[in-house]
Amino acid sequence: MRDHISGRRIRVVDCFQDADGKRTGALPNAVFAAGLNRIGYPLSLSEISALCDHYADPKRPGFSRWIDIQKDLDTAFTQTRPNLERTPTAIVPPTNRSTLSRQGATDWVSVTKKHRVSVDNVLDRMRNKLEQRRFNCLEVFRDFDKFKHGYVSEFKFNQCLTMLNLVDGDEMEMGALADKYKAKEGINYIMFLRELQPRDYDEPKYLDHLSHLRNIAKSRREPQTDTQLPRVAELIGRARQHRSVRLVEFLKDYDKHRSGTITKGEFARGLDSSGLRYLPREMARLLEVYQSRCNPECVNYAAFVADVDRISDDADPVDVIREAMEKHIDYDKVADNEKEALDYCLWKLSDKVRCTQMQLFPLFEDYDMNPRASTVSRSQFRRVLTQLELNPLLTEWEYSLLFKTFGVIKGGRFDVSYPAFCDTIYKLANMPFRKP
């Protein structure tokens, strides 16, 4: 029964629970037998009686505890004892399941050798016919199997063989063939077809294919080291000699606000429009070198175009790229001896903001005419702090530290990234994220 419910994914609780209105866990023997029939597994009267006796309720005669058989059958899916929901750390013992033979089946081990040879000869003749015809016998047997449980009567079994024109033997041989696959429910045609038409089942290859693809991707992925600099430099050299038209003509149209940055997709699209050919690993390294400080999803195309124009016939492109990496990727702009003063400056501002529950973003956004850039000029930054009455707390040196920390270069102009400044102040003041 465990094998039956496991293969058909049957919920045993649905076969009994509706009849138990008071949820006592026990049902009358007649109702209990009806629940067993709902499972769909063919049971004889003696088997049903044995189950009723085994799961009999000791407190109420004539009742059987369906809750116990439900727990025993559900072990086909998972362990119910111990209760893993209440004791998830309990050690689950291994389950040893074995499929028992059907009642009424012939013990083929104890039959005579002559009996086995006759059945094997019949099967060999049937296989020779099927090899010539290449016919699928399973569909014919399924048409006679109303409940699709893998058994047909002996009469229907002979009828199927007649329809398939496989009756090749006398009455004694065909009777021996039926005895080999006979059970209480009928003839097990599934076992018969497995021996008659054995199939070579392919092993699952998905995991091997997945590991193969990962190995290919790993082999193509090169380490991000300076060994790739010559390739990127070669790409920039090709960009220099590719056309007489500058690359900026293909990139500046994507920069609507003339901020000097565009998205990575727009950058790749612009290079494709220029006709410049490149490898994916070269583009990945190029995007890493010229990544925008303010927005990691953007590329500083102005710096890229400037480096392309700087390359001359006698200049080494590798040195130009290495200089660009040091210029565009070095984010540590505050010296070690200035960090303590910067922390004190930010603490003063955050303390004033926390005490007054001050809103910083609205005034900065009023001065930000380019929402995509999220920056303001240094004079606008001072003006906002003056309107918020934070200017008396800062000195000129502290202003220079703030400009070093939150400063970005936009289109060749040194601006201040106010989202980073506001987020830092809110974090130090222990205020909700952008909700003062």
Secondary structure by P-SEA (a helix, b strand, c coil): caaaaaaaccccccccccccccccccccaaaaaaaaaaacccccaaaaaaaaaaaccccccccccaaaaaaaaacccccccccccccccccccbbbbbbbbcccccccccccaaaaaaaaaaaaaaaaaaaaacccaaaaaaaacccccccccaaaaaaaaaaaccccccaaaaaaaaaacccccccaaaaaaaaaccccccccaaaaaaaaaaaaaaaacccccccaaaaaaaaaaaaaaccccccccccccccccccccccaaaaaaaaaaacccccaaaaaaaaaaacccccccccaaaaaaaaaaaccccccaaaaaaaaaaaccccccccccaaaaaaaaaaaaaaaaaaacccccaaaaaaccccccccccaaaaaaaaaaacccccccaaaaaaaaaacccccccbbbbbaaaaaaaaaaaaccccccc
